[in-house]
Amino acid sequence: FCVGSSVMWGEEDTYDAQGKKTGFKKTVGYVRKLIRDRFNPFTAAKAIVDLVLEERPFILGIEDAGGSKNLEPTIHAEAYKTQDSHVINVCTHINWITPSNQFDAKKIRMGSLIPWVEEGRMKFANFCLQPKYQSMYILYDEFERCLSAHHHDDMPDNLGYQPLYAPQATQAIVENNIDMFYRVDQQGWSQLYDENYQGGGKGV
């Protein structure tokens, strides 16, 4: 299986034990899209470009493992087919992530997500697995098993890399530097923040 994810970063107010705003904010990652499927080298490259085309990320990170860098020319070719300047720019400036060779690095990376989830700093849109999976069960199941089993950890493993981009996202938010981001389309914003949004799924 290969997994891809799209996370929208933002900030939320923090509250004290009495429910009053503290005046401080916390960085929050909203998982909008999770793709988990089997791919060959050609379909994997197209799936990556399709995800960029749909989600409009400001950076594309791919783990440099298992020969994944061999996909780069095909990713570039698929990106140019879209004739979309943003997609081409993102897909031709891939952030190749070198996995740590530390013992149990994968388990440590997945474990580091626990405080993010417990503190409400990583949230999941209830439509993030659609259309392949209508239920969130498979995601919950992988999180429950990931630190105790050697399988069923594809999604936590992928999401363990996402906090790498939190500092860059926070910097852009604080500086209001919209040049660091592709402007989020109104539909995507509404899916996460508008309680009255009626299209697709709603809520996080």
Salt bridges, closest charged atoms under 4 A:
GLU12 OE2 - LYS123 NZ 3.08
ASP13 OD2 - LYS21 NZ 3.28
ASP13 OD1 - LYS25 NZ 2.73
ASP37 OD1 - LYS132 NZ 3.78
ASP50 OD2 - LYS46 NZ 2.97
GLU54 OE2 - LYS33 NZ 3.51
GLU55 OE1 - ARG32 NE 2.84
GLU63 OE2 - ARG109 NH2 3.99
GLU72 OE2 - HIS76 NE2 3.72
GLU78 OE2 - LYS81 NZ 3.25
ASP84 OD2 - ARG56 NH1 2.94
GLU119 OE1 - ARG121 NH1 3.92
ASP141 OD1 - ARG145 NE 2.89
GLU142 OE2 - ARG36 NE 2.81
ASP153 OD2 - LYS106 NZ 3.29
ASP154 OD2 - ARG36 NH2 3.64
ASP157 OD2 - LYS106 NZ 3.98
ASP157 OD1 - ARG109 NH2 2.32
